Amino acid sequence: MKKILMVAVMAIVALTANAQSNTMRDPGAITIQPKVGMGFGMLSGTYDSTGKDRKTRVGVVFGVEGEYYVNDWFGVALGMNYAQQGWKWKYSNGNKTTAKADYFNVPITANFYVLPGLALKTGAQFGFLMNAKEDGVDMKSQCKKFNFSIPIGLSYEYMNVVLDARYNISTTKINKEGTDKWRSDLIQITVGYKFEL
Protein backbone atom coordinates (compact mmCIF):
# COMPACT_ATOMS: atom_id res chain seq x y z
CA MET A 1 0.00 0.00 0.00
CA LYS A 2 2.86 2.39 0.86
CA LYS A 3 4.51 1.68 -2.50
CA ILE A 4 1.27 2.46 -4.35
CA LEU A 5 0.88 5.76 -2.49
CA MET A 6 4.50 6.68 -3.18
CA VAL A 7 4.08 5.97 -6.91
CA ALA A 8 0.86 8.02 -6.99
CA VAL A 9 2.54 10.99 -5.29
CA MET A 10 5.53 10.80 -7.64
CA ALA A 11 3.20 10.70 -10.65
CA ILE A 12 1.32 13.78 -9.45
CA VAL A 13 4.55 15.67 -8.84
CA ALA A 14 5.89 14.70 -12.27
CA LEU A 15 2.71 15.74 -14.05
CA THR A 16 2.49 19.06 -12.25
CA ALA A 17 6.18 20.02 -12.18
CA ASN A 18 6.02 21.88 -15.49
CA ALA A 19 2.33 22.76 -15.37
CA GLN A 20 1.32 26.20 -16.55
CA SER A 21 -1.97 27.52 -15.17
CA ASN A 22 -3.61 24.11 -15.02
CA THR A 23 -6.12 25.60 -12.58
CA MET A 24 -6.94 28.20 -15.26
CA ARG A 25 -6.92 30.80 -12.46
CA ASP A 26 -4.42 33.07 -10.78
CA PRO A 27 -2.83 31.98 -7.48
CA GLY A 28 -4.91 33.37 -4.63
CA ALA A 29 -8.20 33.19 -6.55
CA ILE A 30 -11.33 31.85 -4.84
CA THR A 31 -14.32 30.16 -6.48
CA ILE A 32 -17.76 29.10 -5.28
CA GLN A 33 -19.41 26.13 -6.96
CA PRO A 34 -23.05 25.04 -6.46
CA LYS A 35 -23.40 21.40 -7.52
CA VAL A 36 -26.01 18.66 -7.89
CA GLY A 37 -25.89 15.04 -8.94
CA MET A 38 -26.44 11.38 -8.20
CA GLY A 39 -25.14 9.20 -5.40
CA PHE A 40 -24.77 5.43 -5.29
CA GLY A 41 -24.76 4.32 -1.68
CA MET A 42 -23.44 0.92 -0.65
CA LEU A 43 -22.57 -1.11 2.40
CA SER A 44 -18.98 -2.12 3.02
CA GLY A 45 -17.08 -3.61 5.93
CA THR A 46 -17.99 -6.94 7.56
CA TYR A 47 -21.52 -8.24 7.78
CA ASP A 48 -23.52 -11.46 7.67
CA SER A 49 -24.47 -11.83 3.99
CA THR A 50 -26.12 -15.25 4.35
CA GLY A 51 -29.07 -15.51 2.01
CA LYS A 52 -28.86 -11.97 0.68
CA ASP A 53 -27.13 -9.95 -2.01
CA ARG A 54 -25.92 -6.38 -1.47
CA LYS A 55 -27.16 -3.69 -3.88
CA THR A 56 -26.66 0.06 -4.19
CA ARG A 57 -29.16 2.71 -3.20
CA VAL A 58 -29.44 5.50 -5.78
CA GLY A 59 -30.07 8.96 -4.34
CA VAL A 60 -29.54 12.67 -4.80
CA VAL A 61 -26.47 14.71 -3.83
CA PHE A 62 -26.52 18.51 -3.74
CA GLY A 63 -24.50 21.26 -2.11
CA VAL A 64 -21.84 23.91 -2.58
CA GLU A 65 -18.05 23.97 -2.64
CA GLY A 66 -15.49 26.74 -2.29
CA GLU A 67 -11.94 26.46 -3.57
CA TYR A 68 -8.76 28.46 -2.93
CA TYR A 69 -6.04 28.25 -5.58
CA VAL A 70 -2.59 28.08 -3.99
CA ASN A 71 -0.66 28.13 -7.27
CA ASP A 72 -1.02 27.16 -10.94
CA TRP A 73 -1.55 23.46 -10.22
CA PHE A 74 -2.87 23.10 -6.66
CA GLY A 75 -6.07 24.11 -4.88
CA VAL A 76 -7.78 23.40 -1.54
CA ALA A 77 -11.56 22.97 -1.42
CA LEU A 78 -14.13 23.01 1.38
CA GLY A 79 -17.65 21.80 0.68
CA MET A 80 -21.04 21.19 2.25
CA ASN A 81 -23.55 18.77 0.77
CA TYR A 82 -26.58 16.67 1.51
CA ALA A 83 -26.31 13.07 0.34
CA GLN A 84 -28.90 10.31 0.24
CA GLN A 85 -26.80 7.29 1.20
CA GLY A 86 -27.66 3.78 2.31
CA TRP A 87 -27.91 0.38 0.63
CA LYS A 88 -30.28 -2.35 -0.51
CA TRP A 89 -30.54 -6.07 0.18
CA LYS A 90 -31.97 -8.65 -2.19
CA TYR A 91 -32.73 -11.92 -0.39
CA SER A 92 -32.49 -15.39 -1.93
CA ASN A 93 -36.31 -15.71 -1.67
CA GLY A 94 -36.76 -12.62 -3.86
CA ASN A 95 -37.65 -10.19 -1.06
CA LYS A 96 -35.96 -6.77 -1.03
CA THR A 97 -35.24 -4.22 1.65
CA THR A 98 -33.88 -0.66 1.48
CA ALA A 99 -31.86 1.10 4.16
CA LYS A 100 -31.76 4.90 3.88
CA ALA A 101 -28.99 6.79 5.68
CA ASP A 102 -28.91 10.46 4.72
CA TYR A 103 -25.93 12.63 5.67
CA PHE A 104 -24.87 16.25 5.81
CA ASN A 105 -21.27 15.96 4.61
CA VAL A 106 -18.36 18.40 4.91
CA PRO A 107 -15.56 17.37 2.52
CA ILE A 108 -12.09 18.98 2.55
CA THR A 109 -9.98 18.06 -0.47
CA ALA A 110 -6.56 18.75 -1.91
CA ASN A 111 -6.94 19.21 -5.68
CA PHE A 112 -3.96 18.49 -7.94
CA TYR A 113 -4.45 19.92 -11.44
CA VAL A 114 -2.45 17.57 -13.66
CA LEU A 115 -3.76 19.04 -16.92
CA PRO A 116 -5.71 22.24 -17.70
CA GLY A 117 -9.07 21.78 -15.95
CA LEU A 118 -8.37 18.18 -14.87
CA ALA A 119 -7.88 17.65 -11.13
CA LEU A 120 -7.08 14.58 -9.05
CA LYS A 121 -8.37 14.97 -5.50
CA THR A 122 -8.29 13.38 -2.09
CA GLY A 123 -8.78 14.49 1.49
CA ALA A 124 -11.17 13.96 4.39
CA GLN A 125 -14.94 14.09 4.76
CA PHE A 126 -16.92 14.58 7.96
CA GLY A 127 -20.46 13.19 7.80
CA PHE A 128 -23.35 13.88 10.16
CA LEU A 129 -26.32 11.51 10.10
CA MET A 130 -29.60 13.34 9.43
CA ASN A 131 -31.97 10.38 9.32
CA ALA A 132 -31.89 6.60 8.94
CA LYS A 133 -34.73 4.27 7.99
CA GLU A 134 -35.14 0.71 6.82
CA ASP A 135 -38.27 0.14 4.76
CA GLY A 136 -39.87 3.17 6.42
CA VAL A 137 -39.01 2.12 9.99
CA ASP A 138 -36.80 4.58 11.88
CA MET A 139 -33.39 3.12 12.81
CA LYS A 140 -31.49 6.32 13.63
CA SER A 141 -31.13 5.29 17.28
CA GLN A 142 -29.26 2.16 16.13
CA CYS A 143 -26.73 4.14 14.08
CA LYS A 144 -23.76 6.27 15.00
CA LYS A 145 -24.28 9.96 14.30
CA PHE A 146 -20.82 10.65 12.83
CA ASN A 147 -19.13 9.16 9.77
CA PHE A 148 -15.55 9.84 8.68
CA SER A 149 -14.65 8.99 5.11
CA ILE A 150 -11.82 9.52 2.62
CA PRO A 151 -12.88 10.98 -0.74
CA ILE A 152 -10.84 9.97 -3.79
CA GLY A 153 -11.76 11.23 -7.23
CA LEU A 154 -11.27 13.53 -10.15
CA SER A 155 -12.98 16.49 -11.80
CA TYR A 156 -12.89 18.20 -15.14
CA GLU A 157 -13.75 21.86 -15.76
CA TYR A 158 -14.77 23.35 -19.11
CA MET A 159 -16.05 26.92 -19.43
CA ASN A 160 -16.68 27.01 -15.63
CA VAL A 161 -18.84 23.85 -15.77
CA VAL A 162 -17.37 21.09 -13.58
CA LEU A 163 -18.03 17.36 -13.80
CA ASP A 164 -16.89 15.66 -10.58
CA ALA A 165 -16.71 11.95 -9.72
CA ARG A 166 -15.53 10.66 -6.38
CA TYR A 167 -15.64 7.60 -4.16
CA ASN A 168 -16.14 8.35 -0.47
CA ILE A 169 -14.57 5.45 1.43
CA SER A 170 -16.04 5.24 4.92
CA THR A 171 -13.73 4.37 7.81
CA THR A 172 -16.36 4.58 10.57
CA LYS A 173 -18.61 1.78 11.76
CA ILE A 174 -22.22 2.92 11.30
CA ASN A 175 -23.99 0.35 13.52
CA LYS A 176 -23.82 0.82 17.29
CA GLU A 177 -24.35 -2.82 18.23
CA GLY A 178 -23.17 -6.21 17.02
CA THR A 179 -19.83 -7.58 15.93
CA ASP A 180 -20.37 -6.68 12.27
CA LYS A 181 -18.74 -3.47 11.07
CA TRP A 182 -21.14 -1.82 8.65
CA ARG A 183 -19.75 1.16 6.74
CA SER A 184 -21.71 3.53 4.52
CA ASP A 185 -19.72 4.18 1.31
CA LEU A 186 -20.81 6.47 -1.50
CA ILE A 187 -19.93 6.93 -5.15
CA GLN A 188 -21.11 10.35 -6.30
CA ILE A 189 -21.21 12.08 -9.67
CA THR A 190 -22.06 15.77 -9.72
CA VAL A 191 -22.13 18.70 -12.09
CA GLY A 192 -21.50 22.24 -10.92
CA TYR A 193 -20.69 25.76 -12.05
CA LYS A 194 -17.78 27.82 -10.71
CA PHE A 195 -18.18 31.51 -9.89
CA GLU A 196 -14.95 33.36 -9.23
CA LEU A 197 -15.10 35.83 -6.34
Rosetta blueprint (number, residue, H / E / L):
1 M L
2 K H
3 K H
4 I H
5 L H
6 M H
7 V H
8 A H
9 V H
10 M H
11 A H
12 I H
13 V H
14 A H
15 L H
16 T H
17 A L
18 N L
19 A L
20 Q L
21 S L
22 N L
23 T L
24 M L
25 R L
26 D L
27 P L
28 G L
29 A L
30 I E
31 T E
32 I E
33 Q E
34 P E
35 K E
36 V E
37 G E
38 M E
39 G E
40 F E
41 G E
42 M E
43 L E
44 S E
45 G E
46 T E
47 Y L
48 D L
49 S L
50 T L
51 G L
52 K E
53 D E
54 R E
55 K E
56 T L
57 R E
58 V E
59 G E
60 V E
61 V E
62 F E
63 G E
64 V E
65 E E
66 G E
67 E E
68 Y E
69 Y E
70 V L
71 N L
72 D L
73 W L
74 F E
75 G E
76 V E
77 A E
78 L E
79 G E
80 M E
81 N E
82 Y E
83 A E
84 Q E
85 Q E
86 G E
87 W E
88 K E
89 W E
90 K E
91 Y E
92 S L
93 N L
94 G L
95 N L
96 K E
97 T E
98 T E
99 A E
100 K E
101 A E
102 D E
103 Y E
104 F E
105 N E
106 V E
107 P E
108 I E
109 T E
110 A E
111 N E
112 F E
113 Y E
114 V E
115 L E
116 P L
117 G L
118 L E
119 A E
120 L E
121 K E
122 T E
123 G E
124 A E
125 Q E
126 F E
127 G E
128 F E
129 L E
130 M E
131 N E
132 A E
133 K E
134 E E
135 D L
136 G L
137 V E
138 D E
139 M L
140 K H
141 S H
142 Q H
143 C E
144 K L
145 K L
146 F E
147 N E
148 F E
149 S E
150 I E
151 P E
152 I E
153 G E
154 L E
155 S E
156 Y E
157 E E
158 Y E
159 M L
160 N L
161 V E
162 V E
163 L E
164 D E
165 A E
166 R E
167 Y E
168 N E
169 I E
170 S E
171 T L
172 T L
173 K L
174 I L
175 N E
176 K L
177 E L
178 G L
179 T L
180 D L
181 K E
182 W E
183 R E
184 S E
185 D E
186 L E
187 I E
188 Q E
189 I E
190 T E
191 V E
192 G E
193 Y E
194 K L
195 F E
196 E E
197 L L
